[in-house]
Amino acid sequence: MNAKAEVLDSWFGRTIIYSDQRFSYEEAQSIIETKSDIIPAEISLTGKEYKVPAAIVAATLKQDELAKILRRKRMADGAISFDKVEVKFNLDENAEPVGVFLKYQRC
């Protein structure tokens, strides 16, 4: 795939995927929005702040850039956009729900 999100070559076959990093949606979104390599404790899967390797930050930002190009192409070609709302809960230190909020998917 090139910088314009055009597929230049493809291959289909059996493979194994090795993952260098695991993120929740909130962690990945934090990198995208802040362009920072620090994942704050309040959104971290571990509950602790941590630093993401520069190569992973760069890859995450590149994937976001390509995804936005592909999304624009789909919409220009007549794709239907369904807005999604996700219910999320605020939990206290004992993992008991203390509040609720709605998370909207941005298209």
Distance bins in CASP14 RR format, pairs under 12 A and 6 or more apart:
PFRMAT RR
TARGET T0000
AUTHOR 0000-0000-0000
RMODE 2
METHOD distances of the structure
MODEL  1
1 7 1 0 1 0 0 0 0 0 0 0 0
1 8 1 0 0 1 0 0 0 0 0 0 0
1 9 0 0 0 0 1 0 0 0 0 0 0
1 10 0 0 0 0 1 0 0 0 0 0 0
1 62 0 0 0 0 1 0 0 0 0 0 0
1 63 0 0 0 0 0 1 0 0 0 0 0
1 65 0 0 0 0 0 1 0 0 0 0 0
1 66 1 0 0 1 0 0 0 0 0 0 0
1 67 0 0 0 0 0 1 0 0 0 0 0
1 69 0 0 0 0 1 0 0 0 0 0 0
1 70 0 0 0 0 1 0 0 0 0 0 0
2 8 1 0 1 0 0 0 0 0 0 0 0
2 9 0 0 0 0 0 1 0 0 0 0 0
2 62 0 0 0 0 0 1 0 0 0 0 0
2 65 0 0 0 0 0 1 0 0 0 0 0
2 66 0 0 0 0 1 0 0 0 0 0 0
2 69 0 0 0 0 0 1 0 0 0 0 0
3 62 0 0 0 0 1 0 0 0 0 0 0
3 65 0 0 0 0 1 0 0 0 0 0 0
3 66 0 0 0 0 1 0 0 0 0 0 0
3 69 0 0 0 0 1 0 0 0 0 0 0
4 65 0 0 0 0 0 1 0 0 0 0 0
4 66 0 0 0 0 1 0 0 0 0 0 0
4 68 0 0 0 0 0 1 0 0 0 0 0
4 69 1 0 0 1 0 0 0 0 0 0 0
4 70 0 0 0 0 0 1 0 0 0 0 0
4 72 0 0 0 0 0 1 0 0 0 0 0
4 73 0 0 0 0 1 0 0 0 0 0 0
5 62 0 0 0 0 0 1 0 0 0 0 0
5 63 0 0 0 0 0 1 0 0 0 0 0
5 64 0 0 0 0 0 1 0 0 0 0 0
5 65 0 0 0 0 1 0 0 0 0 0 0
5 66 1 0 1 0 0 0 0 0 0 0 0
5 67 0 0 0 0 1 0 0 0 0 0 0
5 68 0 0 0 0 1 0 0 0 0 0 0
5 69 1 1 0 0 0 0 0 0 0 0 0
5 70 1 0 1 0 0 0 0 0 0 0 0
5 71 0 0 0 0 1 0 0 0 0 0 0
5 72 0 0 0 0 1 0 0 0 0 0 0
5 73 1 0 0 1 0 0 0 0 0 0 0
5 74 0 0 0 0 0 1 0 0 0 0 0
6 66 0 0 0 0 0 1 0 0 0 0 0
6 69 0 0 0 0 1 0 0 0 0 0 0
6 70 0 0 0 0 1 0 0 0 0 0 0
6 73 0 0 0 0 1 0 0 0 0 0 0
7 66 0 0 0 0 0 1 0 0 0 0 0
7 69 0 0 0 0 0 1 0 0 0 0 0
7 70 0 0 0 0 0 1 0 0 0 0 0
7 73 0 0 0 0 0 1 0 0 0 0 0
19 56 0 0 0 0 0 1 0 0 0 0 0
19 59 0 0 0 0 0 1 0 0 0 0 0
20 52 0 0 0 0 0 1 0 0 0 0 0
20 53 1 0 0 1 0 0 0 0 0 0 0
20 55 1 0 0 1 0 0 0 0 0 0 0
20 56 1 0 0 1 0 0 0 0 0 0 0
20 57 0 0 0 0 0 1 0 0 0 0 0
20 58 0 0 0 0 0 1 0 0 0 0 0
20 59 0 0 0 0 1 0 0 0 0 0 0
20 60 0 0 0 0 0 1 0 0 0 0 0
21 27 0 0 0 0 1 0 0 0 0 0 0
21 28 0 0 0 0 1 0 0 0 0 0 0
21 31 0 0 0 0 0 1 0 0 0 0 0
21 37 0 0 0 0 0 1 0 0 0 0 0
21 39 0 0 0 0 0 1 0 0 0 0 0
21 45 0 0 0 0 0 1 0 0 0 0 0
21 50 0 0 0 0 0 1 0 0 0 0 0
21 51 0 0 0 0 0 1 0 0 0 0 0
21 52 1 0 0 1 0 0 0 0 0 0 0
21 53 1 0 0 1 0 0 0 0 0 0 0
21 54 0 0 0 0 0 1 0 0 0 0 0
21 55 0 0 0 0 1 0 0 0 0 0 0
21 56 1 0 1 0 0 0 0 0 0 0 0
21 57 0 0 0 0 1 0 0 0 0 0 0
21 58 0 0 0 0 0 1 0 0 0 0 0
21 59 0 0 0 0 1 0 0 0 0 0 0
21 60 0 0 0 0 1 0 0 0 0 0 0
21 63 0 0 0 0 0 1 0 0 0 0 0
22 28 0 0 0 0 1 0 0 0 0 0 0
22 39 0 0 0 0 0 1 0 0 0 0 0
22 44 0 0 0 0 0 1 0 0 0 0 0
22 45 1 0 0 1 0 0 0 0 0 0 0
22 46 0 0 0 0 0 1 0 0 0 0 0
22 50 0 0 0 0 0 1 0 0 0 0 0
22 52 0 0 0 0 0 1 0 0 0 0 0
22 56 0 0 0 0 0 1 0 0 0 0 0
23 29 0 0 0 0 1 0 0 0 0 0 0
23 30 0 0 0 0 1 0 0 0 0 0 0
23 31 1 0 0 1 0 0 0 0 0 0 0
23 32 0 0 0 0 0 1 0 0 0 0 0
23 39 0 0 0 0 1 0 0 0 0 0 0
23 43 0 0 0 0 1 0 0 0 0 0 0
23 44 0 0 0 0 1 0 0 0 0 0 0
23 45 1 0 0 1 0 0 0 0 0 0 0
23 46 0 0 0 0 0 1 0 0 0 0 0
23 50 0 0 0 0 0 1 0 0 0 0 0
23 52 0 0 0 0 1 0 0 0 0 0 0
23 56 0 0 0 0 1 0 0 0 0 0 0
23 57 0 0 0 0 0 1 0 0 0 0 0
23 59 0 0 0 0 0 1 0 0 0 0 0
23 60 1 0 0 1 0 0 0 0 0 0 0
23 63 0 0 0 0 0 1 0 0 0 0 0
24 30 0 0 0 0 1 0 0 0 0 0 0
24 31 0 0 0 0 0 1 0 0 0 0 0
24 39 0 0 0 0 1 0 0 0 0 0 0
24 42 0 0 0 0 0 1 0 0 0 0 0
24 43 1 0 0 1 0 0 0 0 0 0 0
24 44 0 0 0 0 1 0 0 0 0 0 0
24 45 1 0 1 0 0 0 0 0 0 0 0
24 46 0 0 0 0 0 1 0 0 0 0 0
24 47 0 0 0 0 0 1 0 0 0 0 0
24 88 0 0 0 0 0 1 0 0 0 0 0
24 103 0 0 0 0 0 1 0 0 0 0 0
25 31 0 0 0 0 0 1 0 0 0 0 0
25 32 0 0 0 0 0 1 0 0 0 0 0
25 33 0 0 0 0 0 1 0 0 0 0 0
25 43 0 0 0 0 1 0 0 0 0 0 0
25 45 0 0 0 0 0 1 0 0 0 0 0
25 60 0 0 0 0 0 1 0 0 0 0 0
25 84 0 0 0 0 0 1 0 0 0 0 0
25 86 0 0 0 0 1 0 0 0 0 0 0
25 88 0 0 0 0 0 1 0 0 0 0 0
25 103 0 0 0 0 1 0 0 0 0 0 0
25 105 0 0 0 0 1 0 0 0 0 0 0
25 106 0 0 0 0 0 1 0 0 0 0 0
26 32 0 0 0 0 0 1 0 0 0 0 0
26 33 0 0 0 0 0 1 0 0 0 0 0
26 34 0 0 0 0 0 1 0 0 0 0 0
26 39 0 0 0 0 1 0 0 0 0 0 0
26 40 0 0 0 0 1 0 0 0 0 0 0
26 41 0 0 0 0 0 1 0 0 0 0 0
26 42 0 0 0 0 1 0 0 0 0 0 0
26 43 1 0 1 0 0 0 0 0 0 0 0
26 44 0 0 0 0 1 0 0 0 0 0 0
26 45 0 0 0 0 1 0 0 0 0 0 0
26 47 0 0 0 0 0 1 0 0 0 0 0
26 86 0 0 0 0 0 1 0 0 0 0 0
26 88 0 0 0 0 1 0 0 0 0 0 0
26 103 0 0 0 0 1 0 0 0 0 0 0
27 33 0 0 0 0 0 1 0 0 0 0 0
27 34 0 0 0 0 0 1 0 0 0 0 0
27 36 0 0 0 0 0 1 0 0 0 0 0
27 37 0 0 0 0 0 1 0 0 0 0 0
27 38 0 0 0 0 0 1 0 0 0 0 0
27 39 1 0 1 0 0 0 0 0 0 0 0
27 40 0 0 0 0 1 0 0 0 0 0 0
27 41 0 0 0 0 0 1 0 0 0 0 0
27 42 0 0 0 0 0 1 0 0 0 0 0
27 43 1 0 1 0 0 0 0 0 0 0 0
27 44 1 0 0 1 0 0 0 0 0 0 0
27 45 1 0 0 1 0 0 0 0 0 0 0
27 46 0 0 0 0 0 1 0 0 0 0 0
27 47 0 0 0 0 0 1 0 0 0 0 0
27 49 0 0 0 0 0 1 0 0 0 0 0
27 50 0 0 0 0 1 0 0 0 0 0 0
27 52 0 0 0 0 1 0 0 0 0 0 0
27 56 0 0 0 0 0 1 0 0 0 0 0
27 57 0 0 0 0 0 1 0 0 0 0 0
27 60 0 0 0 0 1 0 0 0 0 0 0
28 34 0 0 0 0 0 1 0 0 0 0 0
28 39 0 0 0 0 1 0 0 0 0 0 0
28 43 0 0 0 0 0 1 0 0 0 0 0
28 45 0 0 0 0 0 1 0 0 0 0 0
28 52 0 0 0 0 1 0 0 0 0 0 0
28 56 0 0 0 0 1 0 0 0 0 0 0
28 57 0 0 0 0 0 1 0 0 0 0 0
28 59 0 0 0 0 0 1 0 0 0 0 0
28 60 1 0 1 0 0 0 0 0 0 0 0
28 61 0 0 0 0 0 1 0 0 0 0 0
28 63 0 0 0 0 1 0 0 0 0 0 0
28 64 0 0 0 0 1 0 0 0 0 0 0
28 67 0 0 0 0 0 1 0 0 0 0 0
29 35 0 0 0 0 0 1 0 0 0 0 0
29 36 0 0 0 0 0 1 0 0 0 0 0
29 39 0 0 0 0 0 1 0 0 0 0 0
29 40 0 0 0 0 0 1 0 0 0 0 0
29 43 0 0 0 0 1 0 0 0 0 0 0
29 60 0 0 0 0 1 0 0 0 0 0 0
29 61 0 0 0 0 0 1 0 0 0 0 0
29 64 0 0 0 0 1 0 0 0 0 0 0
29 103 0 0 0 0 1 0 0 0 0 0 0
29 105 0 0 0 0 0 1 0 0 0 0 0
29 106 0 0 0 0 1 0 0 0 0 0 0
30 36 1 0 0 1 0 0 0 0 0 0 0
30 37 0 0 0 0 0 1 0 0 0 0 0
30 38 0 0 0 0 1 0 0 0 0 0 0
30 39 1 0 0 1 0 0 0 0 0 0 0
30 40 1 0 0 1 0 0 0 0 0 0 0
30 41 0 0 0 0 0 1 0 0 0 0 0
30 42 0 0 0 0 1 0 0 0 0 0 0
30 43 1 0 1 0 0 0 0 0 0 0 0
30 44 0 0 0 0 1 0 0 0 0 0 0
30 45 0 0 0 0 0 1 0 0 0 0 0
30 49 0 0 0 0 0 1 0 0 0 0 0
30 50 0 0 0 0 0 1 0 0 0 0 0
30 52 0 0 0 0 1 0 0 0 0 0 0
30 57 0 0 0 0 0 1 0 0 0 0 0
30 60 0 0 0 0 1 0 0 0 0 0 0
30 61 0 0 0 0 0 1 0 0 0 0 0
30 64 0 0 0 0 0 1 0 0 0 0 0
31 37 1 0 0 1 0 0 0 0 0 0 0
31 38 0 0 0 0 1 0 0 0 0 0 0
31 39 1 0 0 1 0 0 0 0 0 0 0
31 40 0 0 0 0 0 1 0 0 0 0 0
31 43 0 0 0 0 0 1 0 0 0 0 0
31 50 0 0 0 0 0 1 0 0 0 0 0
31 51 0 0 0 0 0 1 0 0 0 0 0
31 52 1 0 0 1 0 0 0 0 0 0 0
31 53 0 0 0 0 0 1 0 0 0 0 0
31 54 0 0 0 0 0 1 0 0 0 0 0
31 56 0 0 0 0 1 0 0 0 0 0 0
31 57 1 0 1 0 0 0 0 0 0 0 0
31 58 0 0 0 0 1 0 0 0 0 0 0
31 59 0 0 0 0 1 0 0 0 0 0 0
31 60 1 0 1 0 0 0 0 0 0 0 0
31 61 1 0 0 1 0 0 0 0 0 0 0
31 62 0 0 0 0 0 1 0 0 0 0 0
31 63 0 0 0 0 0 1 0 0 0 0 0
31 64 0 0 0 0 1 0 0 0 0 0 0
32 39 0 0 0 0 0 1 0 0 0 0 0
32 52 0 0 0 0 0 1 0 0 0 0 0
32 57 0 0 0 0 1 0 0 0 0 0 0
32 59 0 0 0 0 0 1 0 0 0 0 0
32 60 1 0 0 1 0 0 0 0 0 0 0
32 61 1 0 0 1 0 0 0 0 0 0 0
32 62 0 0 0 0 0 1 0 0 0 0 0
32 63 0 0 0 0 1 0 0 0 0 0 0
32 64 1 0 1 0 0 0 0 0 0 0 0
32 65 0 0 0 0 1 0 0 0 0 0 0
32 67 0 0 0 0 1 0 0 0 0 0 0
32 68 0 0 0 0 1 0 0 0 0 0 0
32 106 0 0 0 0 0 1 0 0 0 0 0
33 39 0 0 0 0 0 1 0 0 0 0 0
33 40 0 0 0 0 0 1 0 0 0 0 0
33 43 0 0 0 0 0 1 0 0 0 0 0
33 60 0 0 0 0 0 1 0 0 0 0 0
33 61 0 0 0 0 0 1 0 0 0 0 0
33 64 0 0 0 0 1 0 0 0 0 0 0
33 106 0 0 0 0 0 1 0 0 0 0 0
34 40 0 0 0 0 1 0 0 0 0 0 0
34 43 0 0 0 0 0 1 0 0 0 0 0
34 52 0 0 0 0 0 1 0 0 0 0 0
34 57 0 0 0 0 1 0 0 0 0 0 0
34 60 0 0 0 0 0 1 0 0 0 0 0
34 61 0 0 0 0 0 1 0 0 0 0 0
35 52 0 0 0 0 0 1 0 0 0 0 0
35 54 0 0 0 0 0 1 0 0 0 0 0
35 57 1 0 0 1 0 0 0 0 0 0 0
35 58 0 0 0 0 0 1 0 0 0 0 0
35 60 0 0 0 0 1 0 0 0 0 0 0
35 61 1 0 0 1 0 0 0 0 0 0 0
35 64 0 0 0 0 0 1 0 0 0 0 0
35 65 0 0 0 0 0 1 0 0 0 0 0
36 43 0 0 0 0 0 1 0 0 0 0 0
36 49 0 0 0 0 0 1 0 0 0 0 0
36 50 0 0 0 0 0 1 0 0 0 0 0
36 51 0 0 0 0 1 0 0 0 0 0 0
36 52 0 0 0 0 1 0 0 0 0 0 0
36 54 0 0 0 0 0 1 0 0 0 0 0
36 57 1 0 0 1 0 0 0 0 0 0 0
36 60 0 0 0 0 0 1 0 0 0 0 0
36 61 0 0 0 0 0 1 0 0 0 0 0
37 49 0 0 0 0 0 1 0 0 0 0 0
37 50 0 0 0 0 1 0 0 0 0 0 0
37 51 1 0 1 0 0 0 0 0 0 0 0
37 52 1 0 1 0 0 0 0 0 0 0 0
37 53 1 0 0 1 0 0 0 0 0 0 0
37 54 1 0 0 1 0 0 0 0 0 0 0
37 55 0 0 0 0 0 1 0 0 0 0 0
37 56 0 0 0 0 1 0 0 0 0 0 0
37 57 1 0 1 0 0 0 0 0 0 0 0
37 58 0 0 0 0 1 0 0 0 0 0 0
37 60 0 0 0 0 1 0 0 0 0 0 0
37 61 0 0 0 0 0 1 0 0 0 0 0
38 44 0 0 0 0 1 0 0 0 0 0 0
38 48 0 0 0 0 0 1 0 0 0 0 0
38 49 1 0 0 1 0 0 0 0 0 0 0
38 50 1 0 0 1 0 0 0 0 0 0 0
38 51 1 0 1 0 0 0 0 0 0 0 0
38 52 1 0 0 1 0 0 0 0 0 0 0
38 53 0 0 0 0 0 1 0 0 0 0 0
38 54 0 0 0 0 0 1 0 0 0 0 0
38 57 0 0 0 0 1 0 0 0 0 0 0
39 45 0 0 0 0 1 0 0 0 0 0 0
39 46 0 0 0 0 1 0 0 0 0 0 0
39 47 0 0 0 0 1 0 0 0 0 0 0
39 48 0 0 0 0 1 0 0 0 0 0 0
39 49 1 0 0 1 0 0 0 0 0 0 0
39 50 1 0 1 0 0 0 0 0 0 0 0
39 51 1 0 0 1 0 0 0 0 0 0 0
39 52 1 0 0 1 0 0 0 0 0 0 0
39 53 0 0 0 0 0 1 0 0 0 0 0
39 56 0 0 0 0 0 1 0 0 0 0 0
39 57 0 0 0 0 0 1 0 0 0 0 0
39 60 0 0 0 0 0 1 0 0 0 0 0
40 46 0 0 0 0 0 1 0 0 0 0 0
40 47 0 0 0 0 1 0 0 0 0 0 0
40 48 0 0 0 0 1 0 0 0 0 0 0
40 49 1 0 1 0 0 0 0 0 0 0 0
40 50 0 0 0 0 1 0 0 0 0 0 0
40 51 0 0 0 0 0 1 0 0 0 0 0
40 52 0 0 0 0 0 1 0 0 0 0 0
41 47 1 0 1 0 0 0 0 0 0 0 0
41 48 1 0 1 0 0 0 0 0 0 0 0
41 49 1 0 1 0 0 0 0 0 0 0 0
41 50 0 0 0 0 1 0 0 0 0 0 0
42 48 0 0 0 0 0 1 0 0 0 0 0
42 49 0 0 0 0 1 0 0 0 0 0 0
42 90 0 0 0 0 0 1 0 0 0 0 0
42 91 0 0 0 0 0 1 0 0 0 0 0
43 49 0 0 0 0 1 0 0 0 0 0 0
43 50 0 0 0 0 0 1 0 0 0 0 0
43 88 0 0 0 0 0 1 0 0 0 0 0
44 50 1 0 0 1 0 0 0 0 0 0 0
44 51 0 0 0 0 0 1 0 0 0 0 0
44 52 0 0 0 0 0 1 0 0 0 0 0
47 91 0 0 0 0 0 1 0 0 0 0 0
47 93 0 0 0 0 0 1 0 0 0 0 0
50 56 0 0 0 0 0 1 0 0 0 0 0
51 57 0 0 0 0 1 0 0 0 0 0 0
52 58 0 0 0 0 0 1 0 0 0 0 0
52 59 0 0 0 0 0 1 0 0 0 0 0
52 60 1 0 0 1 0 0 0 0 0 0 0
52 61 0 0 0 0 0 1 0 0 0 0 0
53 59 0 0 0 0 1 0 0 0 0 0 0
53 60 0 0 0 0 0 1 0 0 0 0 0
54 60 0 0 0 0 0 1 0 0 0 0 0
54 61 0 0 0 0 0 1 0 0 0 0 0
55 61 0 0 0 0 0 1 0 0 0 0 0
55 62 0 0 0 0 0 1 0 0 0 0 0
56 62 0 0 0 0 0 1 0 0 0 0 0
56 63 0 0 0 0 0 1 0 0 0 0 0
57 63 0 0 0 0 0 1 0 0 0 0 0
57 64 0 0 0 0 0 1 0 0 0 0 0
58 64 0 0 0 0 0 1 0 0 0 0 0
58 65 0 0 0 0 0 1 0 0 0 0 0
59 65 0 0 0 0 0 1 0 0 0 0 0
59 66 0 0 0 0 0 1 0 0 0 0 0
60 66 0 0 0 0 0 1 0 0 0 0 0
60 67 0 0 0 0 0 1 0 0 0 0 0
61 67 0 0 0 0 0 1 0 0 0 0 0
61 68 0 0 0 0 0 1 0 0 0 0 0
62 68 0 0 0 0 0 1 0 0 0 0 0
62 69 0 0 0 0 0 1 0 0 0 0 0
63 69 0 0 0 0 0 1 0 0 0 0 0
63 70 0 0 0 0 0 1 0 0 0 0 0
64 70 0 0 0 0 0 1 0 0 0 0 0
64 71 0 0 0 0 0 1 0 0 0 0 0
64 106 0 0 0 0 0 1 0 0 0 0 0
65 71 0 0 0 0 0 1 0 0 0 0 0
65 72 0 0 0 0 0 1 0 0 0 0 0
66 72 0 0 0 0 0 1 0 0 0 0 0
66 73 0 0 0 0 0 1 0 0 0 0 0
67 73 0 0 0 0 0 1 0 0 0 0 0
67 74 0 0 0 0 0 1 0 0 0 0 0
67 106 0 0 0 0 0 1 0 0 0 0 0
67 107 0 0 0 0 0 1 0 0 0 0 0
68 74 0 0 0 0 0 1 0 0 0 0 0
68 75 0 0 0 0 0 1 0 0 0 0 0
68 106 0 0 0 0 0 1 0 0 0 0 0
68 107 0 0 0 0 0 1 0 0 0 0 0
69 75 0 0 0 0 0 1 0 0 0 0 0
69 76 0 0 0 0 0 1 0 0 0 0 0
70 76 0 0 0 0 0 1 0 0 0 0 0
70 77 0 0 0 0 0 1 0 0 0 0 0
70 79 0 0 0 0 0 1 0 0 0 0 0
71 77 0 0 0 0 0 1 0 0 0 0 0
71 78 0 0 0 0 0 1 0 0 0 0 0
71 79 0 0 0 0 1 0 0 0 0 0 0
71 81 0 0 0 0 1 0 0 0 0 0 0
71 105 0 0 0 0 0 1 0 0 0 0 0
71 106 0 0 0 0 0 1 0 0 0 0 0
71 107 1 0 0 1 0 0 0 0 0 0 0
72 78 0 0 0 0 0 1 0 0 0 0 0
72 79 0 0 0 0 0 1 0 0 0 0 0
72 81 0 0 0 0 0 1 0 0 0 0 0
72 107 0 0 0 0 0 1 0 0 0 0 0
73 79 0 0 0 0 1 0 0 0 0 0 0
74 80 0 0 0 0 1 0 0 0 0 0 0
74 81 0 0 0 0 1 0 0 0 0 0 0
74 107 0 0 0 0 1 0 0 0 0 0 0
75 81 1 0 0 1 0 0 0 0 0 0 0
75 107 1 0 0 1 0 0 0 0 0 0 0
79 107 0 0 0 0 1 0 0 0 0 0 0
80 107 0 0 0 0 0 1 0 0 0 0 0
81 105 0 0 0 0 1 0 0 0 0 0 0
81 106 0 0 0 0 0 1 0 0 0 0 0
81 107 1 0 1 0 0 0 0 0 0 0 0
82 104 0 0 0 0 0 1 0 0 0 0 0
82 105 0 0 0 0 1 0 0 0 0 0 0
82 107 0 0 0 0 1 0 0 0 0 0 0
83 102 0 0 0 0 0 1 0 0 0 0 0
83 103 0 0 0 0 0 1 0 0 0 0 0
83 104 1 0 0 1 0 0 0 0 0 0 0
83 105 1 0 0 1 0 0 0 0 0 0 0
83 106 0 0 0 0 1 0 0 0 0 0 0
83 107 1 0 0 1 0 0 0 0 0 0 0
84 102 0 0 0 0 0 1 0 0 0 0 0
84 103 0 0 0 0 1 0 0 0 0 0 0
84 104 1 0 0 1 0 0 0 0 0 0 0
84 105 1 0 1 0 0 0 0 0 0 0 0
84 106 0 0 0 0 1 0 0 0 0 0 0
84 107 0 0 0 0 1 0 0 0 0 0 0
85 100 0 0 0 0 0 1 0 0 0 0 0
85 101 0 0 0 0 0 1 0 0 0 0 0
85 102 1 0 1 0 0 0 0 0 0 0 0
85 103 1 0 0 1 0 0 0 0 0 0 0
85 104 1 0 1 0 0 0 0 0 0 0 0
85 105 1 0 0 1 0 0 0 0 0 0 0
85 106 0 0 0 0 0 1 0 0 0 0 0
86 100 0 0 0 0 0 1 0 0 0 0 0
86 101 0 0 0 0 1 0 0 0 0 0 0
86 102 1 0 0 1 0 0 0 0 0 0 0
86 103 1 0 1 0 0 0 0 0 0 0 0
86 104 1 0 0 1 0 0 0 0 0 0 0
86 105 1 0 0 1 0 0 0 0 0 0 0
86 106 0 0 0 0 0 1 0 0 0 0 0
87 97 0 0 0 0 0 1 0 0 0 0 0
87 99 0 0 0 0 0 1 0 0 0 0 0
87 100 1 0 0 1 0 0 0 0 0 0 0
87 101 1 0 0 1 0 0 0 0 0 0 0
87 102 1 0 0 1 0 0 0 0 0 0 0
87 103 1 0 0 1 0 0 0 0 0 0 0
87 104 0 0 0 0 0 1 0 0 0 0 0
88 97 0 0 0 0 0 1 0 0 0 0 0
88 99 0 0 0 0 1 0 0 0 0 0 0
88 100 1 0 0 1 0 0 0 0 0 0 0
88 101 1 0 1 0 0 0 0 0 0 0 0
88 102 1 0 0 1 0 0 0 0 0 0 0
88 103 1 0 1 0 0 0 0 0 0 0 0
88 104 0 0 0 0 0 1 0 0 0 0 0
89 95 0 0 0 0 1 0 0 0 0 0 0
89 96 0 0 0 0 1 0 0 0 0 0 0
89 97 1 0 1 0 0 0 0 0 0 0 0
89 98 0 0 0 0 1 0 0 0 0 0 0
89 99 1 0 0 1 0 0 0 0 0 0 0
89 100 1 0 1 0 0 0 0 0 0 0 0
89 101 1 0 0 1 0 0 0 0 0 0 0
89 102 0 0 0 0 0 1 0 0 0 0 0
89 103 0 0 0 0 0 1 0 0 0 0 0
90 96 0 0 0 0 1 0 0 0 0 0 0
90 97 1 0 0 1 0 0 0 0 0 0 0
90 98 1 0 1 0 0 0 0 0 0 0 0
90 99 1 0 1 0 0 0 0 0 0 0 0
90 100 1 0 0 1 0 0 0 0 0 0 0
90 101 1 0 0 1 0 0 0 0 0 0 0
90 102 0 0 0 0 0 1 0 0 0 0 0
90 103 0 0 0 0 0 1 0 0 0 0 0
91 97 1 0 1 0 0 0 0 0 0 0 0
91 98 1 0 0 1 0 0 0 0 0 0 0
91 99 0 0 0 0 1 0 0 0 0 0 0
91 100 0 0 0 0 0 1 0 0 0 0 0
91 101 0 0 0 0 0 1 0 0 0 0 0
92 98 1 0 1 0 0 0 0 0 0 0 0
92 99 0 0 0 0 1 0 0 0 0 0 0
END
